[in-house]
Amino acid sequence: MKLPAFVLVVGGCTVDGTPIAVDAATMEAGIEVKVGSAATLGVAYNGQFGDGVSQNGFNATLRIDF
């Protein structure tokens, strides 16, 4: 059985691929905390879970306004 493909185009960059599984669940969660008068710290998690497979990612950001 051939899995459906996806295409993502952002700013002239193309990413092609197949889904992680036929039936997959995705989850994304994050939080931002103000750590000063002009700074914000954020952390985030994203994941996909399918039939015996998983994909996980983490992201951290520090934003300073000036």
N, C-alpha and C positions, 0 to 999 in steps of 0.2 A: 504494500500500500504506500503510495506517495503522499508525504506530508505537505500541506500547503506552505508556501514560502511567504516571506514578508520582505518589503523593500522600504527603507527609510532614507529620505533625501533631506539633507540639512546643509544649506550653504554650499551647494555644489559637491558635497561628499555623499556617496551612495553606499549603504550597507545592505548586503543581501544575506539571507540565512533562512533556516527552518526553525519552527517552534521547538522548544525543549521536549515536548511530548504532545500527543494528540489531545489529551485532557490535562491541563495544567492550571494550578492556582498561582496567583501572584500576590505578593504582599509588599507594602511600602509603608514605612513609618519614620518620622523624624521629629526633631525638637530644636528650637532656637532659644538661646538664653542671652539676655543682655548682660555683658560682663564689665561694662563701664559706660560712661556717658556717651561714647561714640563707637563702641565695639559690640559686636554680636558674634557668639560662637554657636555653630550648628553642627549636629550630627544626624545622619540618616542611614537607614538600612533598606535594601530592596532584595527581594528573593522570588524565585520561581520554583515550584515544586510539582513534579509529575510522577509518573509511574516508575518508581525506583531511581529517579534522577532529581538533582536540585542544582540551582545556580544562586549564589549569594553575592551581594555587594554592599560595601560600606562607603560612606562619604563624610568628610568633615570639612567645614568651612569656617573661616574667620573673616568677618566683614568689619572694616574700620571706615567710618564716615568722617570726612574732613572737608 
